[in-house]
Structures are given as C-alpha cells and as structure tokens.
Amino acid sequence: MANAAAPVSTAGMLLGLRKVSVLIPGIVVFAVAFGAAAAAKGLSLFETVLMSVLVYAGVAQLVAMELWRPEWSWGAIVALAVVTATVNARMVLQGASLQPWFARYSKTLNAVHLFFFTDANWLIGTRYQSEGGRDLGVLIGAGLLLWLVWIVATAVGHLLGTLVSDPRQYGIDLVMPIFFAAMIVPLWRGKRAAVPWVVAGLVALVTAKLVDGYAFIIVGSLSGALVGAFRDDAA
C-alpha cells in the first residue's frame, strides 16, 4: 500500500479489472491471431508465448509477424526494430500525459506497472483521473488482467493454427476503435478542445496515404499534441 497521497489499493485493482473487462473478447481474438501468425512463421509454442510474456506489445507483435523471415540479416533486424519502435512511439506521449499522476509514486513501482501499460490502460487511466480518481491500482489491475489474457490466448492461437489468422474477416478489428471512441466521449470539453483531435486524425490519414509503414501513428499524435500545446498557450 502507498500513502494516502499516492494510493495503490486492492479495491482500485478490482475496479481496473471491471473497467477493462469489456475489452477481453477483442483482446482474445487479437492474441489468438498473433499466436496463429507466429505458428505460420515457424515459431515454436515456447518462443511465441515467451514473446507475449516479455514483449507484450499487441499490435507491434502482429506487425513483427508481417515482417518475420526465416533468415535474418542485421539490416532486417534494424528495419524490424525501427518499424516496431514507430508503432509503439505513441506510448511516449501517452505516458507523458499521465506523468503528473505517476510522479507521486516511486520509480520502482512506475517501472513495474508501466511494463503492463497499454492503449486501453491509458484511456481508462485518463478517464478515471478526469473523474477525480487517483488510485494507481486501477491501472495495475487492468494491465495485469490484459497481460494474462494476452499470454493465454497467444498459446491457444498457436495451438489452433490459422483458425482466426485474420481478425478483419470477422470484423473483430473494430472492437478496439469502438471501445476507444466510446471511452473518449466523457472526455469531451467542447468544440475548441476538439481541434487537436481533428488535426491529429487528418494528419494521420494524410501521412498514411503518402508514407508507407506506420509513421502515421507518431506523426498524427505529435501534430495533435503540438496544436493542443499552442492553443493552451494562446488561451
């Protein structure tokens, strides 16, 4: 337990479990798809599960499977690292947005819980904090549950093979965007505050059309963040 100014409670963890439970079906299907893709690329069950245990990067793991090859050169390794780093670069901005909350806790605790940090955690944490919440247990509980589900479903996917190799075939790829859209609604602060969101979306769309790969993620995020910063300064 942390002090009163920086609580970490069992109740908070249970609340995190409840808040993230709606995502479990979508996470299961994506993890099964990753496990199936890894099996198709020739990774063993141990190697596949170990990647989910240690890497735990969701979309980046699926992207890695797209680029996976039977033989590796240093150039291919660097290319894979750059692409996955680009996909995950959004986490820098997400973590920075919650830094005032995290600053109350020890570096050791932050290092541990940030390993389990995901897009879902960030959105749940942002909404929870905007409602006055401050118990870090919410993020820890949500993150632990998603991590465990991802690991188990990865193993299932590897064993089932290509049964759900493409989530888009069943429309399951829409689960996460729908969840994020629904969670963002309570964060609405009027038309003026929506400008950075619109800019981020438009820049991301244009970048995706003009530049191959996943650069649109970080370019769109940075564009929205910069617009938001300048508008705050002008206010």
Phi and psi in degrees as a GROMACS rama.xvg file:
@    title "Ramachandran Plot"
@    xaxis  label "Phi"
@    yaxis  label "Psi"
@TYPE xy
-92.4027  177.21  ALA-2
-73.533  176.477  ASN-3
-63.1762  -30.0199  ALA-4
-76.4778  -19.7912  ALA-5
-139.221  72.3731  ALA-6
-74.7032  145.939  PRO-7
-138.553  100.943  VAL-8
-119.299  159.107  SER-9
-63.1721  -38.2141  THR-10
-60.6626  -39.3557  ALA-11
-64.3854  -41.2774  GLY-12
-62.9064  -42.0767  MET-13
-64.4956  -37.2464  LEU-14
-63.7424  -40.5181  LEU-15
-61.9641  -39.6023  GLY-16
-60.5506  -43.5723  LEU-17
-67.3263  -41.5387  ARG-18
-65.5485  -34.3768  LYS-19
-92.9491  -8.80001  VAL-20
-60.5002  -29.2734  SER-21
-64.1132  -21.6034  VAL-22
-85.6493  -13.5  LEU-23
-54.6331  -47.0941  ILE-24
-57.0199  -44.1478  PRO-25
-65.9939  -40.0614  GLY-26
-63.6418  -40.5824  ILE-27
-60.1401  -46.5812  VAL-28
-65.3844  -41.1872  VAL-29
-65.5334  -40.091  PHE-30
-67.3635  -38.9255  ALA-31
-62.2309  -41.102  VAL-32
-62.5969  -40.3934  ALA-33
-64.5936  -45.5694  PHE-34
-59.8199  -41.3091  GLY-35
-65.6643  -41.7354  ALA-36
-64.139  -39.5491  ALA-37
-65.3228  -40.1023  ALA-38
-62.7489  -41.5367  ALA-39
-64.8386  -28.102  ALA-40
-84.8938  -3.26731  LYS-41
95.8409  7.03515  GLY-42
-75.3247  143.073  LEU-43
-74.1242  167.056  SER-44
-60.7546  -41.6504  LEU-45
-62.4844  -46.6823  PHE-46
-62.7734  -40.5551  GLU-47
-66.2621  -47.693  THR-48
-66.0495  -38.6555  VAL-49
-61.695  -37.6856  LEU-50
-63.3715  -42.2038  MET-51
-68.377  -33.1594  SER-52
-69.4929  -45.6399  VAL-53
-94.4726  -35.3239  LEU-54
-87.2757  -51.694  VAL-55
43.7536  67.3688  TYR-56
-127.989  12.9051  ALA-57
52.2385  -109.206  GLY-58
-57.3541  -39.2346  VAL-59
-62.1857  -33.7522  ALA-60
-68.1027  -39.2273  GLN-61
-65.8174  -39.2566  LEU-62
-63.6114  -41.6365  VAL-63
-59.4213  -37.645  ALA-64
-67.1685  -32.0138  MET-65
-63.9242  -32.9388  GLU-66
-96.8432  -2.59286  LEU-67
-66.4217  145.627  TRP-68
-142.661  155.305  ARG-69
-66.4583  -30.7326  PRO-70
-126.482  142.074  GLU-71
-118.634  143.688  TRP-72
-117.462  166.207  SER-73
-62.015  -34.8644  TRP-74
-63.8096  -40.6753  GLY-75
-67.2232  -37.6448  ALA-76
-64.5463  -44.3733  ILE-77
-63.3064  -41.7522  VAL-78
-61.969  -42.8399  ALA-79
-63.6859  -41.5933  LEU-80
-64.0608  -41.3184  ALA-81
-65.8183  -44.1494  VAL-82
-64.6377  -47.5433  VAL-83
-68.0505  -33.8542  THR-84
-65.5179  -37.9313  ALA-85
-64.4031  -44.81  THR-86
-59.9072  -39.6878  VAL-87
-89.96  -2.84092  ASN-88
-61.495  -23.6629  ALA-89
-59.8797  -25.1964  ARG-90
-63.7829  -27.7424  MET-91
-62.288  -47.1627  VAL-92
-68.4503  -38.886  LEU-93
-64.497  -44.387  GLN-94
-64.4144  -39.4407  GLY-95
-64.0868  -35.2353  ALA-96
-67.2409  -24.4514  SER-97
-104.728  6.39603  LEU-98
-56.7045  -41.0362  GLN-99
-58.0623  -33.3345  PRO-100
-72.321  -47.2941  TRP-101
-66.6275  -27.0384  PHE-102
-61.4393  -19.7325  ALA-103
-74.3384  -14.1705  ARG-104
-106.837  164.485  TYR-105
-69.5746  155.513  SER-106
-62.0921  -35.3067  LYS-107
-64.3185  -46.7111  THR-108
-63.9908  -41.3856  LEU-109
-63.3829  -40.3294  ASN-110
-62.1084  -38.6991  ALA-111
-70.6293  -51.8632  VAL-112
-72.1817  -25.1332  HIS-113
-71.4829  -18.5437  LEU-114
-62.3602  -32.704  PHE-115
-93.4699  6.43205  PHE-116
-72.1748  129.545  PHE-117
-134.918  176.55  THR-118
-58.0416  -41.9932  ASP-119
-63.4316  -42.3675  ALA-120
-59.6074  -44.1109  ASN-121
-61.2074  -46.4784  TRP-122
-67.2318  -42.6965  LEU-123
-62.5254  -43.6309  ILE-124
-65.375  -40.442  GLY-125
-63.1053  -45.7026  THR-126
-67.3357  -42.893  ARG-127
-61.0213  -43.3761  TYR-128
-68.3543  -37.7607  GLN-129
-65.2626  -22.5196  SER-130
-90.1825  4.82679  GLU-131
99.0454  0.829919  GLY-132
-72.5077  151.781  GLY-133
-145.869  7.1035  ARG-134
-83.4674  113.385  ASP-135
-65.8682  -17.0665  LEU-136
-57.4444  -27.5712  GLY-137
-60.6796  -47.0333  VAL-138
-68.775  -39.3513  LEU-139
-64.798  -45.9195  ILE-140
-62.4923  -46.0904  GLY-141
-63.117  -43.1514  ALA-142
-66.3998  -42.1845  GLY-143
-63.4259  -43.3705  LEU-144
-63.2339  -46.2902  LEU-145
-62.552  -38.9079  LEU-146
-63.2095  -47.4156  TRP-147
-64.3213  -42.3299  LEU-148
-64.3046  -41.0641  VAL-149
-61.7381  -41.6249  TRP-150
-65.8647  -49.5969  ILE-151
-62.967  -45.5727  VAL-152
-68.1514  -29.6812  ALA-153
-61.4967  -45.9107  THR-154
-62.1502  -42.7001  ALA-155
-61.0244  -43.3563  VAL-156
-61.8698  -40.5261  GLY-157
-64.2324  -39.4485  HIS-158
-73.364  -32.9563  LEU-159
-81.6601  -15.453  LEU-160
75.5827  -128.247  GLY-161
-96.719  22.4631  THR-162
-57.8542  -41.5174  LEU-163
-128.264  53.7399  VAL-164
-71.3256  -22.7179  SER-165
-130.735  97.8754  ASP-166
-58.5871  -26.7572  PRO-167
-64.5054  -25.6597  ARG-168
-62.6013  -27.6423  GLN-169
-110.226  5.17269  TYR-170
75.6034  10.3448  GLY-171
-70.0678  -22.67  ILE-172
-65.1773  -12.1419  ASP-173
-86.8376  -9.63846  LEU-174
-59.4869  -49.7144  VAL-175
-64.9132  -49.2943  MET-176
-58.7902  -40.1119  PRO-177
-63.7557  -42.412  ILE-178
-61.5366  -46.765  PHE-179
-62.3308  -42.5614  PHE-180
-61.6887  -42.7144  ALA-181
-66.5067  -38.8191  ALA-182
-72.0693  -28.7515  MET-183
-74.8609  -26.4874  ILE-184
-50.4832  -47.3568  VAL-185
-65.8443  -13.9076  PRO-186
-86.1616  0.405176  LEU-187
-60.2593  129.251  TRP-188
-124.179  23.1656  ARG-189
103.043  172.123  GLY-190
-62.4897  -39.7197  LYS-191
-61.5221  -41.921  ARG-192
-72.0997  -15.9824  ALA-193
-81.5012  -13.687  ALA-194
-56.5945  -47.5182  VAL-195
-59.6385  -35.9963  PRO-196
-62.6776  -45.8886  TRP-197
-63.9182  -44.5557  VAL-198
-61.3306  -45.44  VAL-199
-59.2848  -44.4152  ALA-200
-65.1761  -44.6868  GLY-201
-66.036  -44.3519  LEU-202
-63.1856  -39.967  VAL-203
-63.335  -42.9101  ALA-204
-62.924  -45.1414  LEU-205
-64.9249  -43.6297  VAL-206
-62.3758  -39.8644  THR-207
-62.4957  -33.4977  ALA-208
-75.059  -33.2983  LYS-209
-94.5448  -27.188  LEU-210
-123.68  127.332  VAL-211
-69.0878  155.317  ASP-212
94.0421  -151.744  GLY-213
-118.551  22.693  TYR-214
-63.2885  -24.2096  ALA-215
-60.2858  -26.8599  PHE-216
-64.2361  -53.2389  ILE-217
-76.525  -35.4276  ILE-218
-64.5304  -44.9769  VAL-219
-64.4005  -42.8353  GLY-220
-62.8924  -45.7518  SER-221
-65.1582  -38.1966  LEU-222
-62.4331  -47.2  SER-223
-62.2363  -41.1218  GLY-224
-64.4257  -41.5857  ALA-225
-65.9731  -42.7157  LEU-226
-62.4705  -43.2364  VAL-227
-61.7638  -40.1903  GLY-228
-65.3951  -44.6222  ALA-229
-67.7117  -36.1055  PHE-230
-69.5467  -35.3432  ARG-231
-65.4869  -40.5104  ASP-232
-65.9589  -33.5883  ASP-233
-77.9561  -19.8708  ALA-234
